[in-house]
Amino acid sequence: MIILVILGIIVLLVLMAISLYNRLVKLRNSREQAFADVDVQLKQRHDMIPQLVEAVKGYMQHERGVLTEITEARANAMKATTINEKITAETRLSTALEGLKIAVEAYPDLKASQNFLDLQNEIADIENKIAAARRFFNSATKELNVATEVFPSNLIATLFNFKREPLFELGDQRTTAETPPKIQF
């Protein structure tokens, strides 16, 4: 009788471990799928950047450094292979694009160009989609991180090398994002 109880407890523990492992795998896969959604939006942004740079080149003769930074950041973002490399590269690209937005303010003719305005609107739309996809990715990452840290799933996570994963944060842009816009009349 005692052997049956012990056997029952062992079977229950094994079933619980299998369930926890399967949950961790599902969460990891959800995170990867969420990043794939981010990646689609990032690819669209990468495709539009050369058009934006070409539209700006003629106006911004003195701002070659900004354009070079964007081009290099885009190239690095396209070469990144892992999720963590892509997060780092995309943060750098976002920062470079912010620099372009600031530089554009000094060129009223450029801001009035219909081609530039259209590109700027398309990129703004893509940036909004990227932001939404990042929020979903961060939510999936948070779920995975919580599951790898809470008991008893942390035991299974440690055993099978699941670890805390980084969020897709704004990086250097956080200061800009948290600063309220200046309204001038």
Secondary structure, DSSP 4 states (H G I P E B T S, - for coil): -HHHHHHHHHHHHHHHHHHHHHHHHHHHHHHHHHHHHHHHHHHHHHHHHHHHHHHHHTT-GGGHHHHHHHHHHHHHHHH--SHHHHHHHHHHHHHHHHHHHHHHTT-HHHHH-HHHHHHHHHHHHHHHHHHHHHHHHHHHHHHHHHHHHSTTHHHHHHHTT---------TTHHHHHHSPPP---
